[in-house]
Amino acid sequence: MAQKNCRNLHFHHEFLDEFLEGKPSSCYCKVEQEKKEEFLEIDGESELSETIHGRKNVFREMGFLRIPRMWKNEGKYSVGKKNRWSDCGCESCVYWMNNGSNLKLHVVVKEPERARLENYSEENAVENVIFIHGFLSSSSFWTEVVFPSLSEHTKKNYRLFAVDLLGFGKSPKPRDCKYTLRDHLQMIEKSVIDPFQLNSFHVVAHSMGCVIAVALAAKYSESVKSITLVAPPYFPSSKEGASLAALRQLAARRIWPPLLFGSALMSWYEHLGRCVCFLFCRNHKTWEQILKLLTRGRDLPFSVVDLAQHTHHSAWHTMHNIICGGAKLLDKYLDALTISRVKIHIIQGNKDQVVPLECSYNMKMKTPYAELSIIPNADHNTVIWGREEEFSRNLENLLDSIDNRRED
């Protein structure tokens, strides 16, 4: 039934795109052989995940989606800054459109006290830590939960960067982007590493952010001093069809629990997912007002607000090209980190229902020198939430052990 509805929505969406935006946008309903676009490769692998075209669909296999189109534009997603009918157009969601071509990520920077001291010099320079959030999240995951729990010692000696990844939070959400690993890395470089001239840094990441963190660390293996991975979605790329295997395990088509049902709906059915974004993301301001009324004016949790701070285009492509597509690249990146002996610390809760616990064990097998911590009675989020103090102390001990920091 879901596949039939998605097939019907395919044509409805084309009509709305043509009527409201002037021309229809391409989608991935067509079989892989009919797509003739060529993309750059990373280490011999296509930047686009095979899950985008390789999702099995009985209607696609029967040829129902090969009906000739009314429009001749079958190429790329339409480019431009006009807001799409399924995306929110409020000021907080589209402000970045006025920045021209100079697009940068939204980055929260916490400058250390040491940097403001009169005797500050290169010899006692501060160290840097880049925090990368997970899927459908933002920098608030770190600034609201972890940053307040850090000790004065850390705040004095470390400069902290919490980024909103491309397509999420307050960062740009361009329509002419495929949200590949290359895209995400380039934006982190442009927004953090280059402008702040980072010659050495640590990386801390959660969930999907771990894929980007490993790729970033591999690219800057001579500069990265440690990498902390919380609930990393790692699947050995030696398996045939690693990306499809990742999709099947991380977005299993289940109706319970609700989180996994939503993940499956948004990952397998492109047009149904866009309808969900139209209902909730486009109207997130209205939903926030309703929730505030129900909670008697209380501020909404950042995790609720973050769920709607994206477009369908950014979420769809990031899900497939990073979470799934990254599965075929992570082994190469981990090999590079092994050669460079970058310190790796893996953390996961033993009740994680989003990322299988085997992912952390597999990564430990791939990088035997890495430290693995399995947190009892913790799930995908409570591995940090609810134990902020413990997480912060363990992170600080890791940072200090590498940087040999001591209280003055």
C-alpha positions in Angstrom: 0.0 0.0 0.0 2.8 2.4 0.9 4.5 1.7 -2.4 1.3 2.3 -4.3 0.8 5.6 -2.5 4.3 6.7 -3.2 3.9 5.9 -6.9 0.8 8.1 -7.0 2.5 10.9 -5.1 5.3 10.8 -7.7 2.9 12.2 -10.3 1.2 14.6 -7.9 4.5 16.0 -6.8 5.6 16.6 -10.4 2.4 18.5 -11.1 2.8 20.6 -8.0 6.4 21.3 -8.8 5.4 22.4 -12.3 2.5 24.5 -11.1 4.1 26.2 -8.1 7.8 26.3 -9.0 7.7 26.6 -12.8 9.3 23.3 -13.6 9.3 19.8 -12.1 12.1 18.4 -10.1 13.7 15.1 -10.8 13.3 12.3 -8.3 14.7 8.8 -7.9 11.6 6.7 -8.9 13.3 5.7 -12.1 15.5 2.6 -12.3 19.2 3.0 -12.1 19.9 2.3 -15.7 17.7 5.2 -16.8 19.8 7.7 -14.8 22.7 8.9 -16.9 24.1 11.5 -14.5 27.8 11.2 -13.8 29.3 12.1 -10.4 32.8 12.4 -9.0 34.2 9.4 -7.2 35.8 9.1 -3.8 38.6 6.5 -3.7 37.1 4.8 -6.7 33.6 4.7 -5.2 30.6 6.8 -6.4 29.7 9.7 -4.2 26.0 8.7 -4.5 24.8 5.7 -2.5 23.4 2.8 -4.5 20.5 2.8 -2.0 19.1 5.8 -3.8 18.3 3.8 -6.9 18.6 0.3 -5.4 15.6 0.3 -3.1 13.5 -2.6 -4.3 10.0 -1.5 -5.4 7.5 -3.9 -6.9 6.0 -1.1 -9.1 9.4 -0.1 -10.4 10.3 -3.7 -11.3 7.0 -4.1 -13.1 7.7 -0.9 -15.2 4.8 1.2 -13.8 7.2 4.0 -13.1 8.5 4.1 -16.7 5.4 6.0 -17.9 6.6 8.8 -20.2 6.6 12.2 -18.5 4.6 15.2 -19.6 7.7 17.4 -19.1 11.0 17.2 -20.9 13.1 18.3 -17.9 14.3 14.9 -16.5 17.7 16.1 -15.4 18.9 17.3 -12.1 17.1 18.8 -9.2 16.0 22.3 -10.2 18.5 24.9 -9.0 17.7 28.2 -7.5 16.9 30.0 -4.3 13.1 30.0 -4.6 11.7 28.1 -1.7 10.0 24.8 -2.5 6.3 24.2 -1.8 7.2 21.4 0.7 9.8 23.5 2.6 9.4 26.0 5.3 9.8 29.7 4.2 10.1 31.3 7.6 13.0 33.7 8.2 15.0 31.3 10.4 14.8 28.6 7.7 15.7 30.7 4.6 17.9 33.5 6.0 21.0 31.9 4.4 19.6 32.4 0.9 20.8 36.1 1.1 24.4 35.1 1.6 25.1 34.6 -2.1 27.8 32.0 -2.9 29.6 32.6 0.4 27.7 29.9 2.3 29.1 28.7 5.6 27.8 26.4 8.3 26.3 27.8 11.5 29.0 27.2 14.1 28.8 27.8 17.9 32.3 28.7 19.1 33.3 28.7 22.7 36.6 30.6 23.1 38.7 29.5 26.0 39.7 31.8 28.8 43.4 31.1 28.1 43.0 32.8 24.7 42.2 36.0 26.5 45.1 36.0 28.9 47.9 38.6 28.4 50.6 35.9 28.4 48.9 33.9 25.7 51.4 32.6 23.1 51.9 29.8 20.6 53.8 27.9 23.4 50.7 27.7 25.6 48.2 27.8 22.8 44.8 26.2 23.4 43.7 22.9 21.8 40.6 22.6 19.6 37.6 20.2 19.7 35.1 19.8 16.9 31.7 18.4 17.9 29.5 16.8 15.1 25.8 16.0 15.7 23.8 13.1 14.3 20.8 12.8 11.9 17.9 15.2 12.4 19.8 17.1 15.1 21.9 20.2 15.4 24.7 21.8 17.4 22.3 22.1 20.3 22.9 18.4 21.0 26.3 19.5 22.3 25.8 23.1 23.5 22.7 22.3 25.6 23.8 19.0 27.0 27.6 18.6 27.1 29.0 22.1 27.1 27.4 23.1 30.5 28.8 20.0 32.1 32.4 20.7 31.1 34.8 21.7 33.9 36.4 25.1 34.2 39.7 23.5 33.4 38.4 22.4 30.0 36.7 25.7 29.3 40.1 27.4 30.1 42.2 25.2 27.9 40.1 24.2 24.9 38.3 26.0 22.1 35.1 24.2 21.3 33.3 24.1 18.0 29.8 22.8 17.6 28.6 22.8 14.0 25.2 22.5 12.4 25.9 20.2 9.5 25.0 21.2 6.0 21.2 20.9 5.5 20.3 20.9 9.3 19.8 23.3 12.1 20.6 26.9 11.1 23.0 25.9 8.4 22.3 26.4 4.6 20.1 23.9 2.9 20.9 24.3 -0.8 18.7 22.5 -3.4 21.5 22.0 -5.9 23.5 19.8 -3.5 23.6 16.0 -3.2 24.8 16.1 0.5 27.7 13.7 -0.1 30.7 13.2 2.2 32.7 15.5 0.0 30.0 18.2 0.4 29.9 17.9 4.2 33.7 17.8 4.6 34.2 20.8 2.4 31.7 22.9 4.4 33.4 21.9 7.7 36.7 22.9 6.2 35.3 26.2 4.9 33.5 27.0 8.1 35.9 25.8 10.8 39.3 24.4 9.8 40.3 27.0 7.3 39.0 30.3 8.9 40.3 29.3 12.4 43.6 27.8 11.0 43.3 24.6 12.9 46.6 22.7 12.8 45.5 20.2 15.5 42.2 19.2 16.9 40.1 16.5 18.5 36.7 15.3 17.0 33.7 14.2 19.0 30.6 12.8 17.1 27.3 11.1 17.7 25.5 8.6 15.4 25.5 9.7 11.8 28.1 12.4 12.6 30.5 9.5 13.3 30.7 8.8 9.6 31.6 12.4 8.8 34.0 12.5 11.8 35.9 9.4 10.6 36.2 10.8 7.1 37.4 14.1 8.4 39.9 12.5 10.7 41.3 10.3 7.9 41.7 13.4 5.7 43.5 15.3 8.4 45.2 12.3 10.1 48.3 14.3 10.8 46.3 17.0 12.6 43.7 15.0 14.4 44.8 14.0 17.9 41.7 11.9 19.0 38.3 10.9 17.8 35.4 10.0 20.1 32.6 8.1 18.4 29.2 7.7 20.1 27.0 5.1 18.6 28.7 4.9 15.3 26.7 3.3 12.4 29.6 1.1 11.1 29.1 -1.9 8.8 32.2 -3.6 7.3 32.5 -2.6 3.7 33.9 -6.0 2.9 30.3 -7.2 2.7 28.7 -7.1 -0.8 26.2 -4.3 -1.0 27.3 -2.7 2.3 25.2 0.4 1.7 22.0 -1.6 1.1 22.9 -3.7 4.2 23.1 -0.5 6.2 19.8 0.7 5.0 18.1 -2.6 5.8 19.5 -2.6 9.3 19.2 1.1 10.2 15.8 1.6 8.6 14.2 -1.7 8.9 10.6 -1.6 7.6 8.8 -1.9 10.9 5.8 -0.2 12.4 7.1 -0.3 16.0 8.7 1.5 17.8 7.5 4.8 16.3 11.1 6.1 15.9 12.0 3.2 13.6 8.7 3.4 11.7 9.4 7.1 11.0 13.0 6.2 9.9 11.8 3.5 7.6 9.1 5.7 6.0 11.5 8.6 5.4 14.3 6.3 4.1 12.5 3.9 1.7 9.7 6.1 0.3 10.9 9.3 -1.2 7.5 10.9 -1.9 5.8 9.8 1.3 8.8 11.3 3.1 8.3 14.6 1.3 4.7 14.6 2.4 5.7 14.2 6.0 8.1 17.1 5.6 5.3 19.2 4.1 3.0 18.5 7.1 5.6 18.9 9.9 8.7 20.7 8.7 7.0 23.3 6.6 4.5 24.0 9.4 6.9 23.6 12.3 6.2 27.1 13.7 2.5 26.2 14.0 3.3 22.9 15.7 5.7 24.6 18.1 3.0 27.1 19.1 0.5 24.2 19.7 3.1 22.3 21.8 3.8 25.5 23.8 0.1 25.9 24.5 -0.1 22.2 25.6 2.9 22.7 27.9 1.7 26.0 29.3 4.3 28.2 27.6 7.3 26.1 28.5 10.3 26.2 26.2 10.4 23.3 23.9 13.2 20.8 24.1 15.9 21.4 21.5 15.5 17.8 20.3 11.8 18.5 19.3 12.8 21.7 17.4 15.7 20.0 15.7 13.4 17.4 14.1 11.9 20.0 11.7 15.1 22.0 11.0 15.8 20.5 7.6 14.3 20.0 4.1 13.3 16.8 2.6 16.0 17.2 0.0 18.8 17.6 2.6 17.5 14.8 4.9 16.9 12.3 2.1 20.3 12.8 0.5 22.2 12.9 3.8 20.5 9.7 5.0 21.4 7.8 1.8 24.8 9.3 0.9 26.2 9.6 4.4 24.6 6.9 6.6 24.2 4.3 3.9 26.8 5.4 1.4 29.5 5.8 4.0 29.3 2.1 4.7 31.4 1.4 1.6 34.1 4.0 2.6 34.6 3.7 6.3 37.0 0.7 6.2 39.4 2.7 4.0 39.2 5.7 6.4 39.7 3.5 9.5 42.8 1.9 7.8 44.2 5.4 7.4 43.6 6.2 11.1 45.2 2.9 12.1 48.3 3.7 10.2 48.4 7.2 11.8 47.7 5.7 15.2 45.0 8.3 15.9 43.4 7.7 19.3 39.9 6.3 18.9 37.3 5.9 21.7 34.0 4.2 20.9 31.0 4.6 23.1 27.5 3.0 22.9 24.6 2.1 25.1 23.7 -1.5 25.4 20.0 -0.7 24.8 20.5 1.2 21.6 17.5 0.5 19.3 18.7 2.8 16.5 22.2 1.6 15.8 22.8 -2.1 16.4 25.3 -2.8 19.2 27.3 -5.0 16.8 28.4 -1.8 15.0 30.7 -0.8 17.8 32.0 -4.4 18.3 32.7 -4.6 14.5 34.6 -1.3 14.7 36.6 -2.5 17.6 37.5 -5.6 15.6 38.6 -3.4 12.7 40.7 -1.1 14.9 41.9 -3.3 17.8 43.8 -0.5 19.5 40.6 1.6 19.9 39.0 1.8 23.3 35.4 0.5 23.5 33.0 1.5 26.3 29.5 -0.1 26.5 27.2 1.8 28.8 24.7 -0.3 30.6 21.0 0.7 30.5 21.6 3.4 28.0 20.0 3.8 24.5 20.9 5.9 21.5 20.4 9.2 23.2 20.6 8.5 26.9 24.2 7.3 26.3 24.8 11.1 26.7 21.5 12.5 28.0 21.0 11.9 31.7 24.7 11.1 32.2 26.2 14.4 31.0 28.6 14.7 33.9 30.0 11.2 33.5 30.3 11.6 29.7 32.1 15.0 30.1 34.5 13.7 32.7 35.5 10.7 30.6 35.9 13.0 27.5 38.0 15.4 29.5 40.2 12.6 30.8 40.8 11.5 27.2 41.7 15.0 26.0 44.0 15.7 28.9 45.8 12.3 28.6 46.6 13.2 25.0 47.4 16.9 25.4 49.1 16.4 28.9 47.2 19.4 30.2 47.5 20.2 33.9 46.0 22.8 36.1 48.1 25.9 36.4 
